[in-house]
Amino acid sequence: MRKDTTPVEMLFEKASHYLNTSIALYKLKIVESATDMLAQLISYFLFFTLLLLAILFGSMAIAIWINVYSDTQYLGFILVAAFYLLLAILVILFKTRVFKNPLQNKLILKTETTKDQEEL
């Protein structure tokens, strides 16, 4: 700082520095939050992909097993498909209570927890 600056100029200079620092801090917080959400999204995607593959191959094995024991070539696949159709209907009927509300509550809780941590 120069010696010929007035207190008002010093105040504006410090306020400007504080504002720039605050903006940089919020940018870093946004980047941290975005990377955290992206990492969670990637891990969930990987988990559900592997789970889907396990369900797919397990379903094929069950269908073939039913075919072997029923001496048909199609009954096992029809029964497995009917099971998944029934499961899809149940998901559609109960999607709000089972999926939507818990997900909304979890997201709200996560954002409130993040806000509480920022205040500390």
Order of alpha helices (4+ residues) and beta strands (2+ residues): alpha-alpha-alpha
